[in-house]
């Protein structure tokens, strides 16, 4: 989902708790190449890019001080990032950005035609990426055992009936990073379970790329004749313009969506803009059944995606981000949260970030990271393996929310039919 680390990947703290940034030379400037000069004006396309960002000179110096320590082609694991490249929220909360358009997901089980159900799942998937803060910002790296919970109350426009969707996420591991989340709505027959395990970002000079391992499983049921599971994979992220030019985030890579029960599959390519060709945020793809292409997909994941019927050649709109409002999530007040709930855990860090107190925010962040390192060392010395509290591992290594089977039992048909053995833990 839109829940990945955009800047240098997930390893966002130093091993000694000290800032990697210090006094250093200014980043290099190519005075003769206006296309790669950080002082050059943005192109029209860059200026309109949601993630376009030009760093101030002081901030560029800090970034350059960090980059100097990295070898090109190496993985970035232990760095102290300045707070101006961080979002004031945890990754576990950022993952909820994928569920801000519940109307695109909750009504799918009631669609009678399996082909149209699959297309609707693809539509929902394409809606998961455009919600993000302005600029290139890295969410706070969750600590092991951290969790986040919230819900959405959505009123039906016609009946004014309100339905509730719930969300729960837990950080299963810190190094290597591994997050798990679950979203469900019993009344609507929808359950989503996801595992996200980003690789450490690889630094390539003026860019850094992170690949996302893991999978999302969507279970849909109308308690009658629909009982299906869909598998969805994640694209990766690439930050360009780290040393010079405009700082931009691109979603890149090939993903698939499939329903083994019905045999439908979609392959989608989040394209990277070439130096001289292409455009930002472009996608292409296809939907197949039994090896035959039924539809092609094209457009932009941050605006409009279209779908074309291969037989009739008719092209229609699949998703338009401007036509769907974002539903606000409801989160318990910090004072009612447990100490390791995201908003309470990061409270002092976030307050200082929002107030512009960068040094204070960084100091509070270091304190939390020091406690985590000490706990990790104690477990390592005692040879104790961390066991997640709310997500349980199955035989394949996939983690399900502890209430997953209970949720499925409430949304499935009364005859107890199942679409996949993957839900057995």
C-alpha positions as CSV (number, residue, x, y, z in Angstrom):
1,X,0.0,0.0,0.0
2,X,1.1,3.7,0.2
3,X,2.7,2.6,3.5
4,X,6.4,2.4,2.5
5,X,9.4,4.4,3.7
6,X,10.2,6.9,1.0
7,X,13.6,8.2,2.1
8,X,16.5,5.7,2.4
9,X,14.1,2.8,3.4
10,X,13.3,1.6,6.9
11,X,16.6,1.8,8.7
12,X,16.3,5.3,10.1
13,X,18.5,5.4,13.1
14,X,22.2,5.2,13.8
15,X,23.7,2.3,15.8
16,X,25.1,4.7,18.4
17,X,22.2,7.0,18.7
18,X,24.2,10.0,17.5
19,X,23.3,12.2,14.6
20,X,25.1,11.4,11.4
21,X,24.8,15.0,10.3
22,X,27.5,17.4,11.1
23,X,29.6,20.2,9.6
24,X,30.5,19.3,6.0
25,X,31.0,20.7,2.5
26,X,28.0,21.8,0.5
27,X,26.6,19.2,-1.9
28,X,28.1,19.4,-5.4
29,X,26.4,21.6,-8.0
30,X,26.8,21.1,-11.7
31,X,26.8,24.7,-12.9
32,X,26.8,23.8,-16.5
33,X,23.8,21.4,-16.4
34,X,20.6,23.2,-15.6
35,X,18.6,20.0,-15.8
36,X,20.5,18.6,-12.8
37,X,21.2,21.8,-11.0
38,X,19.3,22.1,-7.6
39,X,19.1,25.9,-8.2
40,X,17.4,25.5,-11.6
41,X,13.7,26.2,-11.8
42,X,11.4,23.2,-11.8
43,X,9.9,22.0,-15.0
44,X,6.1,22.4,-15.4
45,X,5.7,18.7,-14.8
46,X,8.0,18.7,-11.7
47,X,6.2,21.7,-10.3
48,X,2.9,19.9,-10.5
49,X,4.2,16.7,-9.1
50,X,2.8,16.1,-5.6
51,X,6.1,15.0,-4.3
52,X,8.2,17.7,-5.9
53,X,10.4,19.4,-3.3
54,X,13.4,21.8,-3.3
55,X,15.4,21.6,-0.1
56,X,16.7,24.8,1.6
57,X,20.5,25.2,1.5
58,X,20.8,24.3,5.2
59,X,18.8,21.1,4.8
60,X,20.7,20.2,1.7
61,X,23.9,20.4,3.7
62,X,22.6,18.0,6.3
63,X,21.5,15.6,3.7
64,X,24.9,15.8,2.0
65,X,26.6,15.1,5.3
66,X,24.6,11.9,5.6
67,X,25.1,10.8,2.0
68,X,28.9,11.2,2.3
69,X,28.9,8.2,4.6
70,X,27.2,5.9,2.1
71,X,28.8,3.9,-0.7
72,X,27.1,3.8,-4.0
73,X,25.4,0.5,-4.5
74,X,25.3,-0.2,-0.8
75,X,22.2,-0.9,1.4
76,X,21.3,1.8,3.9
77,X,20.5,0.4,7.3
78,X,21.7,2.6,10.2
79,X,21.3,6.3,9.7
80,X,20.0,9.1,11.9
81,X,17.7,11.1,9.6
82,X,16.9,14.7,10.4
83,X,13.3,15.3,11.4
84,X,12.6,17.6,8.4
85,X,12.5,14.5,6.2
86,X,10.1,12.7,8.5
87,X,6.4,12.6,8.7
88,X,4.9,13.3,12.2
89,X,3.3,9.8,12.4
90,X,4.3,6.2,12.5
91,X,4.4,3.9,9.4
92,X,1.7,1.8,11.2
93,X,-0.7,4.8,10.9
94,X,0.5,5.8,7.4
95,X,-0.7,2.4,6.2
96,X,-4.3,3.5,6.8
97,X,-4.0,5.9,3.8
98,X,-4.9,2.9,1.7
99,X,-8.4,2.7,3.3
100,X,-9.6,6.3,3.0
101,X,-12.0,5.4,0.2
102,X,-14.0,2.6,1.9
103,X,-16.9,2.9,-0.6
104,X,-14.6,1.3,-3.2
105,X,-14.1,-1.8,-1.1
106,X,-17.1,-2.4,1.1
107,X,-19.6,-2.8,-1.6
108,X,-17.7,-5.4,-3.7
109,X,-19.1,-8.5,-2.1
110,X,-22.6,-7.6,-3.3
111,X,-21.5,-7.4,-7.0
112,X,-23.0,-10.5,-8.6
113,X,-20.6,-10.9,-11.6
114,X,-17.2,-12.4,-10.6
115,X,-15.5,-10.4,-13.4
116,X,-16.9,-7.1,-12.2
117,X,-15.9,-8.0,-8.7
118,X,-12.4,-8.5,-9.8
119,X,-12.3,-5.2,-11.7
120,X,-13.7,-3.5,-8.6
121,X,-10.8,-5.0,-6.5
122,X,-8.4,-3.6,-9.1
123,X,-10.2,-0.2,-8.8
124,X,-9.8,-0.3,-5.0
125,X,-6.1,-1.1,-5.4
126,X,-5.5,1.8,-7.7
127,X,-7.1,4.1,-5.0
128,X,-4.5,3.2,-2.4
129,X,-1.6,5.3,-3.6
130,X,-2.6,8.9,-4.2
131,X,-3.1,9.9,-0.5
132,X,0.2,11.2,0.8
133,X,1.7,14.3,2.4
134,X,3.2,17.0,0.2
135,X,6.9,16.5,-0.5
136,X,9.2,13.5,0.2
137,X,8.7,12.5,3.8
138,X,9.6,9.3,5.7
139,X,7.1,8.0,8.3
140,X,8.5,7.3,11.7
141,X,10.0,3.8,11.9
142,X,7.8,1.8,14.3
143,X,9.6,0.1,17.2
144,X,9.1,-3.6,17.8
145,X,5.8,-4.2,19.7
146,X,4.3,-0.9,18.7
147,X,0.7,-1.0,17.5
148,X,-1.9,1.3,16.1
149,X,-5.7,1.0,16.0
150,X,-8.5,3.1,14.6
151,X,-11.9,2.8,12.9
152,X,-14.0,4.5,10.2
153,X,-17.7,5.2,10.6
154,X,-19.2,5.5,7.1
155,X,-22.8,6.6,6.4
156,X,-24.6,5.3,3.3
157,X,-25.6,8.2,1.2
158,X,-29.1,6.8,0.5
159,X,-30.1,5.1,3.7
160,X,-28.0,7.1,6.1
161,X,-27.1,3.9,7.8
162,X,-23.7,3.9,9.4
163,X,-21.3,1.0,9.1
164,X,-18.0,0.6,11.0
165,X,-14.7,-0.6,9.7
166,X,-11.8,-1.4,12.1
167,X,-8.0,-1.4,11.7
168,X,-5.2,-2.9,13.8
169,X,-1.5,-2.9,13.0
170,X,1.6,-4.2,14.9
171,X,5.3,-3.9,14.3
172,X,6.6,-7.5,14.3
173,X,10.3,-6.8,13.8
174,X,12.6,-3.8,13.7
175,X,15.7,-5.2,12.0
176,X,14.8,-6.4,9.5
177,X,11.6,-4.4,9.4
178,X,8.2,-6.2,9.3
179,X,4.8,-4.8,9.8
180,X,1.4,-6.5,9.8
181,X,-2.1,-5.0,9.6
182,X,-5.7,-6.0,9.5
183,X,-8.8,-4.1,8.3
184,X,-12.3,-5.6,8.6
185,X,-16.0,-4.8,8.4
186,X,-18.2,-7.7,9.5
187,X,-21.5,-6.2,8.2
188,X,-20.1,-5.7,4.7
189,X,-18.3,-9.0,4.5
190,X,-14.8,-7.6,4.0
191,X,-11.5,-8.6,5.7
192,X,-8.0,-7.5,4.8
193,X,-4.8,-8.9,6.2
194,X,-1.4,-7.5,5.1
195,X,2.3,-8.2,5.8
196,X,4.8,-5.5,4.7
197,X,8.6,-6.2,4.8
198,X,10.6,-3.5,3.0
199,X,14.1,-4.2,1.9
200,X,16.7,-1.7,3.1
201,X,17.1,1.0,0.5
202,X,19.9,0.8,-2.0
203,X,21.8,4.0,-2.6
204,X,22.6,4.7,-6.2
205,X,24.2,8.1,-6.1
206,X,21.4,10.6,-6.9
207,X,18.6,8.1,-6.0
208,X,17.7,5.4,-3.5
209,X,15.3,2.6,-4.1
210,X,13.4,0.4,-1.7
211,X,11.6,-2.9,-2.7
212,X,8.6,-4.0,-0.7
213,X,8.2,-7.7,0.1
214,X,5.0,-9.1,1.6
215,X,1.4,-9.5,0.5
216,X,-2.1,-8.3,1.1
217,X,-5.0,-10.8,1.3
218,X,-8.5,-9.5,0.8
219,X,-11.4,-11.9,1.8
220,X,-14.8,-11.0,0.5
221,X,-18.1,-12.7,1.3
222,X,-21.8,-11.9,0.9
223,X,-22.9,-14.8,3.2
224,X,-24.5,-16.4,0.2
225,X,-22.7,-17.3,-3.0
226,X,-19.6,-15.1,-2.8
227,X,-16.6,-16.3,-0.7
228,X,-13.3,-15.3,-2.3
229,X,-9.8,-14.4,-1.4
230,X,-7.6,-12.0,-3.4
231,X,-3.8,-11.7,-3.2
232,X,-2.1,-8.4,-3.9
233,X,1.6,-7.5,-3.9
234,X,3.4,-4.2,-3.3
235,X,5.3,-1.9,-5.6
236,X,8.6,-0.3,-4.5
237,X,9.6,3.3,-4.0
238,X,12.4,5.3,-5.6
239,X,13.6,8.8,-4.3
240,X,15.3,10.8,-7.0
241,X,17.2,14.1,-6.8
242,X,18.9,13.4,-3.5
243,X,22.2,15.1,-4.4
244,X,21.0,17.5,-7.1
245,X,17.9,18.4,-9.0
246,X,14.4,18.2,-7.7
247,X,13.7,15.8,-4.9
248,X,10.9,13.4,-6.1
249,X,9.3,10.2,-4.9
250,X,8.2,7.6,-7.5
251,X,6.3,4.4,-7.0
252,X,7.9,1.8,-9.2
253,X,7.8,-1.9,-9.9
254,X,5.5,-4.6,-11.1
255,X,2.7,-6.0,-9.0
256,X,-0.1,-8.6,-9.4
257,X,-3.6,-9.1,-8.1
258,X,-5.1,-12.5,-8.4
259,X,-8.1,-14.6,-7.2
260,X,-7.3,-18.3,-7.4
261,X,-10.9,-19.3,-7.0
262,X,-12.2,-17.4,-10.1
263,X,-8.9,-17.5,-12.1
264,X,-8.8,-13.7,-12.7
265,X,-5.4,-12.0,-12.5
266,X,-4.1,-8.4,-13.1
267,X,-0.5,-7.4,-13.8
268,X,0.3,-3.8,-13.2
269,X,3.5,-1.9,-13.9
270,X,4.2,1.3,-11.9
271,X,6.5,3.0,-14.4
272,X,9.6,5.0,-13.6
273,X,10.0,8.2,-15.7
274,X,12.9,8.0,-18.1
275,X,15.4,10.8,-18.5
276,X,14.0,11.8,-21.8
277,X,10.7,9.8,-22.1
278,X,7.7,9.1,-20.1
279,X,5.8,10.9,-17.4
280,X,5.6,10.7,-13.7
281,X,3.2,8.4,-11.9
282,X,2.3,6.4,-15.0
283,X,0.9,2.9,-14.9
284,X,0.1,0.2,-17.4
285,X,-1.4,-3.2,-17.0
286,X,-3.8,-5.9,-18.0
287,X,-6.5,-8.2,-16.6
288,X,-6.5,-11.8,-17.7
289,X,-8.5,-14.9,-17.3
290,X,-7.2,-18.4,-18.3
291,X,-4.2,-16.7,-20.0
292,X,-6.2,-14.4,-22.2
293,X,-6.2,-10.6,-21.9
294,X,-9.6,-9.2,-21.2
295,X,-8.8,-5.6,-20.4
296,X,-5.8,-3.2,-20.5
297,X,-5.1,-0.5,-17.9
298,X,-3.4,2.9,-18.4
299,X,-3.1,6.3,-16.8
300,X,-1.7,7.7,-13.6
301,X,-2.0,6.4,-10.1
302,X,-2.3,9.9,-8.6
303,X,-5.1,11.0,-10.9
304,X,-7.0,9.0,-13.5
305,X,-6.7,5.3,-14.5
306,X,-8.6,4.0,-17.5
307,X,-9.6,0.5,-18.5
308,X,-10.1,-0.7,-22.1
309,X,-12.1,-3.8,-23.1
310,X,-9.8,-5.8,-25.4
311,X,-12.8,-7.2,-27.3
312,X,-14.9,-4.0,-27.8
313,X,-12.0,-1.5,-27.6
314,X,-14.2,0.6,-25.4
315,X,-12.2,2.7,-22.9
316,X,-13.8,3.9,-19.6
317,X,-12.7,5.4,-16.4
318,X,-11.6,3.0,-13.7
319,X,-10.6,5.5,-11.0
320,X,-10.4,9.2,-10.7
321,X,-8.8,10.4,-7.4
322,X,-10.6,13.8,-7.7
323,X,-14.0,12.2,-7.5
324,X,-13.6,10.5,-4.2
325,X,-13.5,12.2,-0.8
326,X,-11.2,10.9,1.9
327,X,-13.0,9.5,5.0
328,X,-11.5,10.5,8.3
329,X,-10.4,7.8,10.7
330,X,-11.3,7.8,14.4
331,X,-8.4,7.2,16.8
332,X,-8.6,6.9,20.6
333,X,-7.2,10.0,22.5
334,X,-3.5,9.6,23.5
335,X,-4.4,9.6,27.2
336,X,-6.5,6.5,26.6
337,X,-3.9,4.6,24.7
338,X,-1.4,2.1,25.9
339,X,2.3,3.2,26.2
340,X,3.2,1.3,23.0
341,X,0.4,2.6,20.9
342,X,1.8,4.8,18.0
343,X,0.4,8.2,18.8
344,X,1.2,7.9,22.5
345,X,4.6,6.4,22.0
346,X,5.7,9.1,19.6
347,X,3.8,12.0,21.3
348,X,6.7,14.1,22.4
349,X,8.5,13.6,19.1
350,X,5.5,14.6,17.0
351,X,4.6,17.6,19.2
352,X,8.1,19.0,18.7
353,X,8.1,18.2,15.0
354,X,4.8,20.0,14.5
355,X,6.1,23.0,16.5
356,X,9.2,23.2,14.3
357,X,11.5,22.2,17.2
358,X,13.8,20.0,15.2
359,X,16.6,19.6,17.8
360,X,14.1,18.7,20.6
361,X,12.2,16.3,18.3
362,X,15.5,14.6,17.4
363,X,16.5,14.3,21.0
364,X,13.2,12.7,22.0
365,X,13.5,10.3,19.1
366,X,17.0,9.3,20.3
367,X,15.7,8.6,23.8
368,X,13.1,6.2,22.4
369,X,15.6,4.5,20.1
370,X,18.1,4.1,23.0
371,X,15.5,2.3,25.0
372,X,14.7,0.0,22.1
373,X,18.3,-0.8,21.4
374,X,18.8,-1.7,25.1
375,X,15.8,-4.0,25.0
376,X,17.0,-5.6,21.8
377,X,20.4,-6.2,23.4
378,X,18.9,-7.8,26.5
379,X,16.9,-10.2,24.3
380,X,19.9,-11.1,22.2
381,X,22.1,-11.7,25.2
382,X,19.4,-13.9,26.8
383,X,18.8,-15.6,23.5
384,X,15.1,-14.6,23.7
385,X,13.1,-14.4,20.4
386,X,10.5,-11.7,20.2
387,X,7.0,-13.0,19.8
388,X,4.4,-10.6,18.4
389,X,1.4,-10.1,20.7
390,X,-1.5,-9.6,18.2
391,X,-0.4,-11.4,15.0
392,X,0.2,-15.1,14.7
393,X,2.5,-16.8,12.2
394,X,1.2,-19.6,10.0
395,X,3.3,-22.5,8.6
396,X,4.2,-20.4,5.5
397,X,5.7,-17.6,7.6
398,X,2.8,-15.2,7.0
399,X,1.3,-13.4,10.0
400,X,-2.4,-13.1,10.5
401,X,-4.3,-10.9,13.0
402,X,-5.2,-13.0,16.1
403,X,-8.9,-12.5,15.4
404,X,-8.6,-13.4,11.7
405,X,-10.4,-16.7,11.9
406,X,-13.1,-15.3,14.1
407,X,-13.7,-12.5,11.6
408,X,-13.9,-14.9,8.7
409,X,-16.3,-17.1,10.6
410,X,-18.7,-14.1,10.9
411,X,-18.5,-13.0,7.3
412,X,-18.5,-16.4,5.5
413,X,-21.6,-18.2,4.2
414,X,-23.3,-20.4,6.8
415,X,-22.2,-23.6,5.1
416,X,-18.6,-22.7,6.1
417,X,-17.2,-22.9,2.6
418,X,-13.7,-21.6,2.1
419,X,-11.9,-20.1,-0.8
420,X,-8.4,-20.9,0.2
421,X,-6.3,-22.9,2.7
422,X,-4.2,-19.8,3.4
423,X,-6.4,-18.8,6.3
424,X,-5.5,-21.9,8.3
425,X,-3.0,-21.0,11.0
